[in-house]
């Protein structure tokens, strides 16, 4: 992502679905600086209350955990999510700028992802989903929606 010129320090977050929930990058760290020991396992997230119920790791999970949780619960074909804090030209954009990490933002992203696998969050960067992390990141780098 960095070599393609996206997001200074590669700000954003990555996650993959796993048997016990999903693995996600921690809050406050650029994805270029993440080590395996930094990744957080989110075992349970209560989307209705916007509350982290159970997670394992040395750090707190990304502030975008609500969005990742909702996408995994609603889009069973998605096994990986890439989010960078830079827009991708030509991608569909959510209707309004909403506070990141909020239920409203997550719902807007989900609505857009039902139409395209690469979208922009108005004022907050791009989100891509795929069957694995490589395919999600490739959508951002190659600006492809399929």
Buried (B, 14 or more C-beta within 10 A) or exposed (E): BEEBEBBEEBBBBBBBBEEEBBBBBBBEBBBEEBEEEEBBBBBEBEBEEBEBEEBEBEBEBBBBBBBBBBBBEBBEEBBBBBBBBBBBEEBEBBEEEBEBBBBEBBBBBBEBBEEBBBBBBBEBBBBBBBEEBEBBBBBBBEBBBE
